[in-house]
């Protein structure tokens, strides 16, 4: 049985956990002093050695990303933290920033020092005003403490940290769209190459990292690469935040080593809501293909989930019990993708427009079994054909749900509509609501 | 020079060989896969791709399968974004089922929200979407849902209409406006399928190049207001043509339906206009079909009234009136090379004079000598700009006065940060876009600023016709070029001026740049023309011809396409014409035809063949695009000359072109340029300012008559003053100020901008700001500026 390994979330339950004093009380801002005493390249090496991989979804090795920044190029380098957490089901960065914003700031100072950046940016979702305020306060406190600004920690190193509030677009979580948005343009993904490491923000070498990735850095510096890599599996090292939501007894964030299974996480969370059983779930948000009860023992690391036909993504475990109509759930997600498609490329823009219409018909019992093949064919024409991963992600719930629940789609057609009572899936539903 | 050559050598060595659909092709490094395939004749469907725009990879129509050295990309790749690499194997829709299905899939997606209104769409019949839907789409749709609809159409400017539901969001128009024109006034708004091209309400889509967006739109989303619903492409007869509006030398295509020009498109000429033109060249052609076109000759009767006459009658009247008199010839700046050559020959042979000038505008003797010494026969080129290390602008506003030159400079500014220096009294919108270093001078003080410039042999000095308005400026240009080795390129505003210069329609030169005062040069022409003698002394310039006509020394004038209001002292010109026998060759009634004794209608550009010579000295020949009974000037002059028994023997445009070509250029010594010293500026009194002005591209020019949609995007007339003058007058932006001299006054809204403190800028010939007609001066003159 894997147990929890609270590092980032260790002190979230303390009343003042978000303050600079609380953070320092638990050893905060010590790792950065250690890092500043090292050569920047040595810091990069430790992060490389730790095996830390990007926690934003793609799982790219963080140290390697830092190492891509050309050094001695006489250009400004930038660190950009992607705090535009918008993937449906994902709720790890937001609580992290609420409960412990300073761990991100400390991580950013270390990362900026390593890549020789004098400016660092946090691009945060505009919707989470409370988090914006909290991070803003933390930045202010860090400036006052001399951790940010000119000559930080009484060294020669300078670092300015800018908090940028997004205007509410899912696409701005895509790193190049984020950079465009940060520069003041409309957020749309950029053509790559050039990659951000060569020409990112303002066409300068830029590292874009997820909040959790950067927040993991101080503990790695403090405890060493070996400590970090002792957790997790062979290629997926360290601890991570799993956000568990949906039909579970105790939803929330569970910090555990990579490779824990959903069965274990569910046990820690008190299981699926009482009297119900799991029907399907997402391993990493709605953009990752669905899993079912058959995947309860799949190790939740990058390789394990991929081997089972999905992606670890943001480790957003959304749990749906048997009261949930999968067609309805997939329709809602697809509506989300249609709403959030930036419009730049044809397959995503037009494809999501079309998918929603077909799914809506199916949910209402209109259409034929041939429409399922049409759906799959359209998904094939979107997946890998669109400009960025948003289009790919939009097809995941559809193709995986048809793979596992084709009969349920057909049932909508034979039933002349949805056979489920949508109220039964709600939390406020009284026990024993009859299925239609 | 060495850098350019090295580049060329490396480019030649750096060929990359790739295999596309089983065929090897070698292309220069950096070539995109889609372009390499074109070389093999393999057409990959595309929408957003445009060879002159940065790749964007948005439409995804051009997906192909690619592997490099045995490693295949996991997904199909957009061939418009990927440069070739060694060891690359590409499979297009022709050999890859994956690419084929991907393309069909994208095409299907593009069509679900596209209306099936091809039968009423302007683009139907010449539509890349329609064509590629035939090649890559399915006959039947699988889409049975609800299409996205928009209110239609909306005006994104007075010239361009947008049907949003037709748009495939390829972003060609927005990228063109941003990357090529430097006018990012349109952009994509909203998101998903509701994404649409939009304008910013506070910054209208008033770009001089907006018509190109209509032309490169791969669907019928952008249409020109003046062409919309006028014709089906397959009913049009297209003729390659050359633009008559400026000296840029654009190649155009004129589309005619039932004898009437319905639209003009930018022609494809990579060395000159690439694939672009300006809105004036595209949308100003209704003057040809104006209701008041002159259709038959007019002869003034005994009572002093103009009466319709037969051609023989009119020709006889013209010949009789010119016979035995000292006559001068004024040729407008819009004559074709052939017509200008005919005027030049007519003056020398039929009238026996060198009193001829094509500069029907503000001009100087310094300029005449400059043209003879430095311009005639020269061949500066767009490629000189491409290769230059710096461009110096003297008396020249590229965006207003030669828009394609502007685009070319802008391309180099954007591509490699080409240094641009503008010597002017006011920083213009266009030069600001070129990030030009603005050397601010008092009007009339250009010479000193030019002399202070540092250039190299790789630099280009672009000299406009307005340099002649500042005495000494051209002399300073010559000195600077001699010192630095920089190339001089003279860029007049009108299409015909450079050709008229080389054709000898000027007082000091015979055709081919032969100095009139050099015996050997005259002998050349005497031999070519088969005459015993030619007038030998340098003749009178346009201004002098007017003075001589005023004094009665000149008793007859042949005037071809000249508006007296284009020059200073325009009232003198009209008085002079009243005193003399005037033969006017014109297309429409003008101030000259009103007082002429014989009026002979001539063909407009679309009605005749001929050629213009662009600022590069490049011949831009064209055929008649419409059938017309009107004759070219050359034919009419030839008839008069025969009637006068001093024939020029040019029976047709072709004959004139052949004869001019056979003469060749003068290979003897060019006339020496005599430097002129700039006079000191006069001291200004209270409320006095030095006037400076130029013509806007879109203004009250007579070739833009009747083009209301075009006029809708013209820059508004304003009077520009410096912040200190504004403070002194107590005005803010928009307050009316009054600019006056002894001739008249103009009241305009003020606009405070970067301008020499002692200057006031006004547009020379815009609605409400007709300087030459009202103030009789254009530049350098002292005017009074007060708050109105």
Boltz contact constraints between the chains, C-beta under 6 A:
constraints:
  - contact:
      token1: [A, 191]
      token2: [B, 57]
      max_distance: 6.0
  - contact:
      token1: [A, 191]
      token2: [B, 81]
      max_distance: 6.0
  - contact:
      token1: [A, 341]
      token2: [B, 192]
      max_distance: 6.0
  - contact:
      token1: [A, 342]
      token2: [B, 191]
      max_distance: 6.0
  - contact:
      token1: [A, 343]
      token2: [B, 191]
      max_distance: 6.0
  - contact:
      token1: [A, 343]
      token2: [B, 192]
      max_distance: 6.0
  - contact:
      token1: [A, 343]
      token2: [B, 195]
      max_distance: 6.0
  - contact:
      token1: [A, 344]
      token2: [B, 58]
      max_distance: 6.0
  - contact:
      token1: [A, 345]
      token2: [B, 58]
      max_distance: 6.0
  - contact:
      token1: [A, 345]
      token2: [B, 60]
      max_distance: 6.0
  - contact:
      token1: [A, 346]
      token2: [B, 59]
      max_distance: 6.0
  - contact:
      token1: [A, 346]
      token2: [B, 60]
      max_distance: 6.0
  - contact:
      token1: [A, 346]
      token2: [B, 106]
      max_distance: 6.0
  - contact:
      token1: [A, 346]
      token2: [B, 109]
      max_distance: 6.0
  - contact:
      token1: [A, 346]
      token2: [B, 110]
      max_distance: 6.0
  - contact:
      token1: [A, 347]
      token2: [B, 60]
      max_distance: 6.0
  - contact:
      token1: [A, 347]
      token2: [B, 109]
      max_distance: 6.0
  - contact:
      token1: [A, 349]
      token2: [B, 192]
      max_distance: 6.0
  - contact:
      token1: [A, 349]
      token2: [B, 193]
      max_distance: 6.0
  - contact:
      token1: [A, 350]
      token2: [B, 109]
      max_distance: 6.0
  - contact:
      token1: [A, 350]
      token2: [B, 112]
      max_distance: 6.0
  - contact:
      token1: [A, 350]
      token2: [B, 113]
      max_distance: 6.0
  - contact:
      token1: [A, 351]
      token2: [B, 109]
      max_distance: 6.0
  - contact:
      token1: [A, 353]
      token2: [B, 193]
      max_distance: 6.0
  - contact:
      token1: [A, 354]
      token2: [B, 112]
      max_distance: 6.0
  - contact:
      token1: [A, 357]
      token2: [B, 145]
      max_distance: 6.0
  - contact:
      token1: [A, 381]
      token2: [B, 105]
      max_distance: 6.0
  - contact:
      token1: [A, 384]
      token2: [B, 75]
      max_distance: 6.0
  - contact:
      token1: [A, 385]
      token2: [B, 60]
      max_distance: 6.0
  - contact:
      token1: [A, 385]
      token2: [B, 102]
      max_distance: 6.0
